[in-house]
Amino acid sequence: MNKETFLGICDEIALQANKPLGSTDGERDKEIIAIFRCSATGWQWDVYEAGETSCGVTFFGKVHGFESELGYFSAEDLASSPTIYLSASILGREYMV
């Protein structure tokens, strides 16, 4: 899958998820709307919110890498990953990027 297709899928998440940025503030048990996984590094990004910003589609979620932490990350950052082994589970559909 090329970068443009991946970014299109990220646009779809932002439109269909109905979880705009900031909408889960204060929620204890957040619903995961998308999961991105990198099999080459073992990292995983659990997406709780998605929205359009001046930088394109931005996500809020939990990143499981060297440590687990909450934060913002962009679709552009994920698309620029040096690995092609990125899979995603989005709104009940599986994608291999």
Sequence and secondary structure as in RCSB ss.txt:
>XXXX:A:sequence
MNKETFLGICDEIALQANKPLGSTDGERDKEIIAIFRCSATGWQWDVYEAGETSCGVTFFGKVHGFESELGYFSA
EDLASSPTIYLSASILGREYMV
>XXXX:A:secstr
  HHHHHHHHHHHHHHS   TTTTTT SS    EEEEETTTTEEEEEEEEEEETTEEEEEEEEESSSEEEEEEEH
HHHHT S S EEEEETTEEEE 
